[in-house]
């Protein structure tokens, strides 16, 4: 997966299109990411020890990684991610300005 925790991304599809956020968690197996404050849904929670009141809680749900684009830290544009392989390491690069991410 080309996204990592801490990357700044822009949502390109869905109800939150155009919004930006920072990746909080990456699920490699399902190919999805969690971005706080984006893709929020309501969940009804029964009374328990952790939630003595119960009620309706807002939770962020995972978003497919295909629906987000990385924002390059150098040129500040939403871009695709490429790779550049040197002798000992593999680096992510911005497809627009060719800088390393």
MARZA-758390 format. One record per residue: y, x, z of N, C-alpha, C in turn. Coordinates in pm, whole numbers. Atoms other than C-alpha are relative to their C-alpha. Layout:
! MARZA-758390
n.v->Y, n.u->X, n.w->Z, ca.v->Y, ca.u->X, ca.w->Z, c.v->Y, c.u->X, c.w->Z
...
END
This chain:
! MARZA-758390
n.v->-118, n.u->84, n.w->0, ca.v->0, ca.u->0, ca.w->0, c.v->124, c.u->89, c.w->0
n.v->-118, n.u->-83, n.w->18, ca.v->341, ca.u->132, ca.w->-92, c.v->108, c.u->-22, c.w->106
n.v->-96, n.u->27, n.w->-108, ca.v->526, ca.u->-16, ca.w->208, c.v->-52, c.u->54, c.w->131
n.v->36, n.u->-52, n.w->-131, ca.v->531, ca.u->132, ca.w->556, c.v->88, c.u->-66, c.w->106
n.v->-78, n.u->53, n.w->-113, ca.v->654, ca.u->24, ca.w->899, c.v->134, c.u->72, c.w->4
n.v->-134, n.u->-58, n.w->-8, ca.v->1030, ca.u->77, ca.w->927, c.v->75, c.u->-1, c.w->-132
n.v->-67, n.u->7, n.w->130, ca.v->1106, ca.u->33, ca.w->554, c.v->94, c.u->-119, c.w->-6
n.v->-92, n.u->110, n.w->22, ca.v->1407, ca.u->-179, ca.w->463, c.v->-39, c.u->-66, c.w->-132
n.v->46, n.u->71, n.w->119, ca.v->1302, ca.u->-447, ca.w->214, c.v->87, c.u->-122, c.w->-30
n.v->-69, n.u->121, n.w->44, ca.v->1448, ca.u->-737, ca.w->16, c.v->-105, c.u->-98, c.w->-48
n.v->98, n.u->101, n.w->38, ca.v->1256, ca.u->-1063, ca.w->-28, c.v->38, c.u->-51, c.w->-139
n.v->-26, n.u->37, n.w->139, ca.v->1221, ca.u->-1155, ca.w->-397, c.v->-54, c.u->-137, c.w->-37
n.v->57, n.u->131, n.w->32, ca.v->1032, ca.u->-1486, ca.w->-378, c.v->-18, c.u->-82, c.w->126
n.v->24, n.u->88, n.w->-113, ca.v->988, ca.u->-1788, ca.w->-155, c.v->128, c.u->-58, c.w->57
n.v->-114, n.u->70, n.w->-60, ca.v->1217, ca.u->-1981, ca.w->77, c.v->107, c.u->94, c.w->54
n.v->-95, n.u->-98, n.w->-53, ca.v->1384, ca.u->-1662, ca.w->209, c.v->47, c.u->99, c.w->-105
n.v->-38, n.u->-92, n.w->108, ca.v->1461, ca.u->-1507, ca.w->-132, c.v->143, c.u->49, c.w->18
n.v->-132, n.u->-60, n.w->-11, ca.v->1755, ca.u->-1267, ca.w->-121, c.v->30, c.u->60, c.w->136
n.v->-24, n.u->-53, n.w->-134, ca.v->1731, ca.u->-1190, ca.w->250, c.v->-59, c.u->140, c.w->13
n.v->48, n.u->-136, n.w->-23, ca.v->1678, ca.u->-838, ca.w->380, c.v->-48, c.u->14, c.w->143
n.v->52, n.u->-25, n.w->-134, ca.v->1489, ca.u->-704, ca.w->679, c.v->-76, c.u->130, c.w->3
n.v->75, n.u->-124, n.w->-19, ca.v->1293, ca.u->-415, ca.w->820, c.v->-145, c.u->-36, c.w->34
n.v->142, n.u->28, n.w->-18, ca.v->912, ca.u->-414, ca.w->808, c.v->-40, c.u->35, c.w->143
n.v->43, n.u->-20, n.w->-137, ca.v->770, ca.u->-457, ca.w->1158, c.v->-147, c.u->38, c.w->8
n.v->144, n.u->-27, n.w->-1, ca.v->398, ca.u->-450, ca.w->1079, c.v->-56, c.u->-15, c.w->-140
n.v->63, n.u->4, n.w->132, ca.v->179, ca.u->-386, ca.w->775, c.v->-149, c.u->-30, c.w->19
n.v->143, n.u->33, n.w->2, ca.v->-162, ca.u->-546, ca.w->716, c.v->-56, c.u->49, c.w->-133
n.v->51, n.u->-59, n.w->124, ca.v->-337, ca.u->-323, ca.w->460, c.v->-112, c.u->-82, c.w->-62
n.v->116, n.u->73, n.w->50, ca.v->-650, ca.u->-535, ca.w->432, c.v->41, c.u->-123, c.w->-83
n.v->-44, n.u->121, n.w->71, ca.v->-466, ca.u->-854, ca.w->327, c.v->119, c.u->26, c.w->-92
n.v->-113, n.u->-33, n.w->86, ca.v->-175, ca.u->-676, ca.w->158, c.v->125, c.u->-78, c.w->35
n.v->-117, n.u->76, n.w->-42, ca.v->93, ca.u->-846, ca.w->365, c.v->77, c.u->75, c.w->108
n.v->-88, n.u->-64, n.w->-97, ca.v->382, ca.u->-750, ca.w->593, c.v->67, c.u->-106, c.w->86
n.v->-78, n.u->89, n.w->-87, ca.v->568, ca.u->-906, ca.w->886, c.v->141, c.u->57, c.w->9
n.v->-141, n.u->-36, n.w->-9, ca.v->947, ca.u->-899, ca.w->878, c.v->64, c.u->-96, c.w->100
n.v->-57, n.u->90, n.w->-100, ca.v->1123, ca.u->-1035, ca.w->1190, c.v->119, c.u->-78, c.w->-55
n.v->-109, n.u->86, n.w->44, ca.v->1355, ca.u->-1329, ca.w->1124, c.v->-19, c.u->-57, c.w->-139
n.v->28, n.u->48, n.w->136, ca.v->1197, ca.u->-1400, ca.w->784, c.v->-135, c.u->-71, c.w->1
n.v->124, n.u->78, n.w->10, ca.v->926, ca.u->-1657, ca.w->695, c.v->-39, c.u->-56, c.w->136
n.v->20, n.u->57, n.w->-134, ca.v->963, ca.u->-1834, ca.w->1031, c.v->-61, c.u->-140, c.w->-11
n.v->64, n.u->131, n.w->-5, ca.v->736, ca.u->-2130, ca.w->1104, c.v->-7, c.u->-47, c.w->145
n.v->11, n.u->59, n.w->-133, ca.v->705, ca.u->-2367, ca.w->1400, c.v->-148, c.u->-14, c.w->37
n.v->136, n.u->16, n.w->-47, ca.v->389, ca.u->-2369, ca.w->1610, c.v->4, c.u->-77, c.w->132
n.v->8, n.u->78, n.w->-122, ca.v->302, ca.u->-2626, ca.w->1875, c.v->-95, c.u->71, c.w->96
n.v->77, n.u->-77, n.w->-98, ca.v->180, ca.u->-2449, ca.w->2189, c.v->-31, c.u->-87, c.w->121
n.v->44, n.u->76, n.w->-117, ca.v->-22, ca.u->-2613, ca.w->2464, c.v->39, c.u->75, c.w->127
n.v->-32, n.u->-64, n.w->-127, ca.v->63, ca.u->-2544, ca.w->2830, c.v->-107, c.u->101, c.w->36
n.v->95, n.u->-102, n.w->-42, ca.v->-96, ca.u->-2225, ca.w->2961, c.v->69, c.u->89, c.w->103
n.v->-58, n.u->-93, n.w->-98, ca.v->-38, ca.u->-1938, ca.w->3204, c.v->120, c.u->73, c.w->-59
n.v->-108, n.u->-73, n.w->65, ca.v->179, ca.u->-1751, ca.w->2952, c.v->118, c.u->-93, c.w->-33
n.v->-103, n.u->99, n.w->36, ca.v->370, ca.u->-2065, ca.w->2843, c.v->-15, c.u->-122, c.w->90
n.v->17, n.u->114, n.w->-90, ca.v->394, ca.u->-2299, ca.w->3146, c.v->65, c.u->-128, c.w->-51
n.v->-68, n.u->117, n.w->55, ca.v->630, ca.u->-2532, ca.w->2957, c.v->-76, c.u->-58, c.w->-119
n.v->59, n.u->49, n.w->124, ca.v->437, ca.u->-2550, ca.w->2631, c.v->112, c.u->-30, c.w->-98
n.v->-105, n.u->41, n.w->93, ca.v->627, ca.u->-2697, ca.w->2337, c.v->-12, c.u->65, c.w->-137
n.v->-4, n.u->-51, n.w->137, ca.v->731, ca.u->-2579, ca.w->1991, c.v->62, c.u->139, c.w->0
n.v->-43, n.u->-139, n.w->1, ca.v->767, ca.u->-2205, ca.w->1927, c.v->18, c.u->46, c.w->-144
n.v->-21, n.u->-59, n.w->132, ca.v->910, ca.u->-2019, ca.w->1625, c.v->-78, c.u->131, c.w->-8
n.v->75, n.u->-124, n.w->18, ca.v->676, ca.u->-1749, ca.w->1492, c.v->19, c.u->51, c.w->-143
n.v->-6, n.u->-55, n.w->136, ca.v->715, ca.u->-1511, ca.w->1196, c.v->-141, c.u->14, c.w->-56
n.v->132, n.u->-10, n.w->62, ca.v->423, ca.u->-1531, ca.w->953, c.v->2, c.u->111, c.w->-105
n.v->5, n.u->-108, n.w->100, ca.v->304, ca.u->-1255, ca.w->720, c.v->42, c.u->-46, c.w->-138
n.v->-48, n.u->25, n.w->136, ca.v->450, ca.u->-1233, ca.w->372, c.v->-73, c.u->98, c.w->-91
n.v->70, n.u->-89, n.w->92, ca.v->261, ca.u->-1092, ca.w->72, c.v->93, c.u->114, c.w->-42
n.v->-81, n.u->-116, n.w->34, ca.v->379, ca.u->-743, ca.w->-14, c.v->54, c.u->-7, c.w->-143
n.v->-48, n.u->17, n.w->137, ca.v->420, ca.u->-848, ca.w->-378, c.v->132, c.u->-78, c.w->-5
n.v->-122, n.u->81, n.w->-4, ca.v->706, ca.u->-1076, ca.w->-271, c.v->119, c.u->75, c.w->60
n.v->-110, n.u->-79, n.w->-55, ca.v->917, ca.u->-794, ca.w->-126, c.v->18, c.u->128, c.w->-82
n.v->-30, n.u->-126, n.w->68, ca.v->1088, ca.u->-490, ca.w->-280, c.v->68, c.u->94, c.w->97
n.v->-58, n.u->-103, n.w->-85, ca.v->1177, ca.u->-167, ca.w->-106, c.v->144, c.u->25, c.w->-40
n.v->-138, n.u->-37, n.w->26, ca.v->1548, ca.u->-85, ca.w->-73, c.v->11, c.u->150, c.w->21
n.v->-11, n.u->-145, n.w->-5, ca.v->1613, ca.u->281, ca.w->-152, c.v->111, c.u->39, c.w->99
n.v->-102, n.u->-41, n.w->-96, ca.v->1798, ca.u->453, ca.w->136, c.v->116, c.u->76, c.w->-64
n.v->-105, n.u->-79, n.w->64, ca.v->1995, ca.u->671, ca.w->-107, c.v->91, c.u->-85, c.w->-88
n.v->-83, n.u->77, n.w->94, ca.v->2110, ca.u->432, ca.w->-383, c.v->22, c.u->-145, c.w->44
n.v->-14, n.u->135, n.w->-59, ca.v->2081, ca.u->109, ca.w->-173, c.v->-30, c.u->-112, c.w->-99
n.v->42, n.u->102, n.w->95, ca.v->1915, ca.u->-85, ca.w->-456, c.v->-146, c.u->-34, c.w->23
n.v->140, n.u->40, n.w->-9, ca.v->1592, ca.u->-285, ca.w->-455, c.v->-73, c.u->67, c.w->-116
n.v->67, n.u->-81, n.w->101, ca.v->1345, ca.u->-66, ca.w->-640, c.v->-151, c.u->-5, c.w->15
n.v->144, n.u->-19, n.w->-6, ca.v->982, ca.u->-11, ca.w->-724, c.v->-27, c.u->139, c.w->58
n.v->35, n.u->-127, n.w->-62, ca.v->799, ca.u->274, ca.w->-556, c.v->-95, c.u->76, c.w->-91
n.v->88, n.u->-87, n.w->75, ca.v->645, ca.u->564, ca.w->-743, c.v->-47, c.u->112, c.w->90
n.v->51, n.u->-113, n.w->-77, ca.v->459, ca.u->872, ca.w->-629, c.v->20, c.u->129, c.w->-76
n.v->-14, n.u->-134, n.w->57, ca.v->518, ca.u->1241, ca.w->-688, c.v->-94, c.u->90, c.w->79
n.v->99, n.u->-84, n.w->-67, ca.v->234, ca.u->1481, ca.w->-612, c.v->38, c.u->146, c.w->-17
n.v->-23, n.u->-144, n.w->2, ca.v->313, ca.u->1841, ca.w->-519, c.v->-130, c.u->68, c.w->41
n.v->123, n.u->-74, n.w->-35, ca.v->65, ca.u->2110, ca.w->-418, c.v->-72, c.u->-58, c.w->121
n.v->65, n.u->39, n.w->-125, ca.v->4, ca.u->1990, ca.w->-65, c.v->30, c.u->-141, c.w->49
n.v->-30, n.u->135, n.w->-48, ca.v->156, ca.u->1641, ca.w->-32, c.v->34, c.u->-97, c.w->-111
n.v->-29, n.u->109, n.w->92, ca.v->210, ca.u->1308, ca.w->-200, c.v->120, c.u->-74, c.w->57
n.v->-123, n.u->60, n.w->-50, ca.v->563, ca.u->1166, ca.w->-168, c.v->34, c.u->-127, c.w->-77
n.v->-48, n.u->121, n.w->66, ca.v->705, ca.u->823, ca.w->-241, c.v->137, c.u->30, c.w->-60
n.v->-130, n.u->-19, n.w->63, ca.v->999, ca.u->821, ca.w->-485, c.v->55, c.u->-133, c.w->-48
n.v->-71, n.u->116, n.w->53, ca.v->1258, ca.u->565, ca.w->-594, c.v->-7, c.u->6, c.w->-151
n.v->11, n.u->1, n.w->146, ca.v->1203, ca.u->460, ca.w->-957, c.v->138, c.u->-3, c.w->-67
n.v->-134, n.u->7, n.w->59, ca.v->1580, ca.u->414, ca.w->-1010, c.v->74, c.u->132, c.w->5
n.v->-78, n.u->-124, n.w->-13, ca.v->1734, ca.u->734, ca.w->-873, c.v->-87, c.u->125, c.w->16
n.v->96, n.u->-110, n.w->-11, ca.v->1419, ca.u->952, ca.w->-846, c.v->9, c.u->82, c.w->129
n.v->-8, n.u->-72, n.w->-128, ca.v->1497, ca.u->1051, ca.w->-485, c.v->-122, c.u->-31, c.w->84
n.v->115, n.u->24, n.w->-86, ca.v->1224, ca.u->1085, ca.w->-223, c.v->38, c.u->-98, c.w->111
n.v->-23, n.u->102, n.w->-103, ca.v->1188, ca.u->805, ca.w->29, c.v->-63, c.u->48, c.w->129
END
